[in-house]
Amino acid sequence: MEQQKLNPAIVYVLSIIGLLCCCFGGLGILLSAPAFFVAQSGLKKASLSPDDYDPASVKAMSTAKILALVVTIICGITLIYNIYDLSTGGLEDRMLIFEEFMKGYEQGVQDAAAE
């Protein structure tokens, strides 16, 4: 009987995209948490019948699970921080920083046009 292989590629892809989406207020948790559960369920199936699964693919899925867990924790911390920051008046501070940035950008455009 041929051994089945676990496919950790989807877990890796979701985790990496989740890490990139972490910059958007921690919303990467919407990708990394499901990736963790996919890896967890794959490893659970493999643990129920270890002789049916390729050991190399089980090891790769275990690594993918660790990556998904780390990304989920990072995104969770970022999400909690952003919720806290916005609930304590951080939106006004962010808008002031954005307005200052836009004024500097407009000034740079005007200086470049004057040259």
C-alpha positions as CSV (number, residue, x, y, z in Angstrom):
1,M,0.0,0.0,0.0
2,E,1.3,3.4,-1.0
3,Q,1.6,6.0,1.8
4,Q,-0.5,9.1,1.6
5,K,1.1,12.5,1.7
6,L,0.0,15.6,3.6
7,N,0.0,18.7,1.5
8,P,1.3,21.6,3.6
9,A,1.4,24.0,0.7
10,I,-2.0,25.6,1.4
11,V,-1.0,26.1,5.0
12,Y,2.3,27.8,4.0
13,V,0.5,30.1,1.4
14,L,-2.3,31.1,3.9
15,S,0.3,31.8,6.6
16,I,2.5,33.9,4.5
17,I,-0.3,35.9,3.0
18,G,-1.7,36.3,6.6
19,L,1.6,37.7,7.7
20,L,1.6,40.2,4.9
21,C,-2.0,41.1,5.8
22,C,-0.9,41.7,9.4
23,C,0.0,45.2,8.3
24,F,-3.7,45.9,7.7
25,G,-4.7,46.1,11.3
26,G,-4.1,42.5,12.1
27,L,-6.6,41.1,9.6
28,G,-4.1,38.4,8.6
29,I,-5.6,36.4,11.4
30,L,-8.5,35.6,9.1
31,L,-6.1,33.6,7.0
32,S,-3.5,32.3,9.5
33,A,-6.0,30.9,12.0
34,P,-7.7,28.7,9.4
35,A,-4.3,27.6,8.1
36,F,-3.4,26.5,11.7
37,F,-6.7,24.5,11.9
38,V,-6.0,22.9,8.5
39,A,-2.6,21.8,9.6
40,Q,-3.9,20.6,13.0
41,S,-6.6,18.5,11.3
42,G,-4.1,17.0,8.9
43,L,-1.7,16.1,11.7
44,K,-4.6,14.6,13.7
45,K,-5.5,12.3,10.7
46,A,-1.9,11.3,10.4
47,S,-1.6,10.5,14.1
48,L,-4.6,8.2,14.0
49,S,-3.0,6.1,11.3
50,P,0.7,6.9,11.2
51,D,1.6,4.0,9.0
52,D,-0.6,5.4,6.2
53,Y,1.3,8.7,5.9
54,D,4.7,9.6,4.6
55,P,6.9,10.7,7.6
56,A,8.5,13.5,5.5
57,S,5.1,15.1,4.7
58,V,4.1,14.8,8.4
59,K,7.2,16.7,9.3
60,A,6.5,19.3,6.7
61,M,3.0,19.7,7.9
62,S,4.3,20.1,11.5
63,T,6.6,22.9,10.4
64,A,3.7,24.5,8.5
65,K,1.6,24.3,11.7
66,I,4.3,26.1,13.7
67,L,4.5,28.8,11.1
68,A,0.7,29.2,11.1
69,L,0.7,29.4,14.9
70,V,3.4,32.1,15.0
71,V,1.7,34.2,12.3
72,T,-1.7,33.8,14.1
73,I,-0.1,35.0,17.4
74,I,1.6,38.0,15.6
75,C,-1.7,39.0,13.9
76,G,-3.7,38.5,17.1
77,I,-1.4,40.8,19.0
78,T,-1.5,43.4,16.2
79,L,-5.3,43.2,16.1
80,I,-5.6,43.6,19.8
81,Y,-3.2,46.6,19.8
82,N,-5.1,48.3,17.0
83,I,-8.5,47.7,18.7
84,Y,-7.0,49.2,21.9
85,D,-5.4,52.1,20.1
86,L,-8.5,53.0,18.2
87,S,-10.7,52.7,21.2
88,T,-8.5,55.1,23.2
89,G,-8.5,57.9,20.6
90,G,-5.8,56.7,18.4
91,L,-7.8,57.5,15.2
92,E,-7.5,61.2,15.8
93,D,-3.7,60.9,16.2
94,R,-3.5,58.8,13.0
95,M,-5.5,61.4,11.1
96,L,-3.2,64.2,12.2
97,I,-0.1,62.2,11.1
98,F,-1.7,61.5,7.8
99,E,-2.6,65.2,7.3
100,E,1.0,66.2,8.0
101,F,2.2,63.6,5.6
102,M,-0.1,64.9,2.9
103,K,1.0,68.5,3.5
104,G,4.6,67.5,3.1
105,Y,3.8,65.5,-0.1
106,E,1.9,68.4,-1.6
107,Q,4.7,70.7,-0.8
108,G,7.2,68.3,-2.4
109,V,5.0,68.2,-5.6
110,Q,4.8,72.0,-5.7
111,D,8.6,72.3,-5.3
112,A,9.2,69.7,-8.0
113,A,6.8,71.6,-10.3
114,A,8.5,74.9,-9.7
115,E,11.9,73.5,-10.8
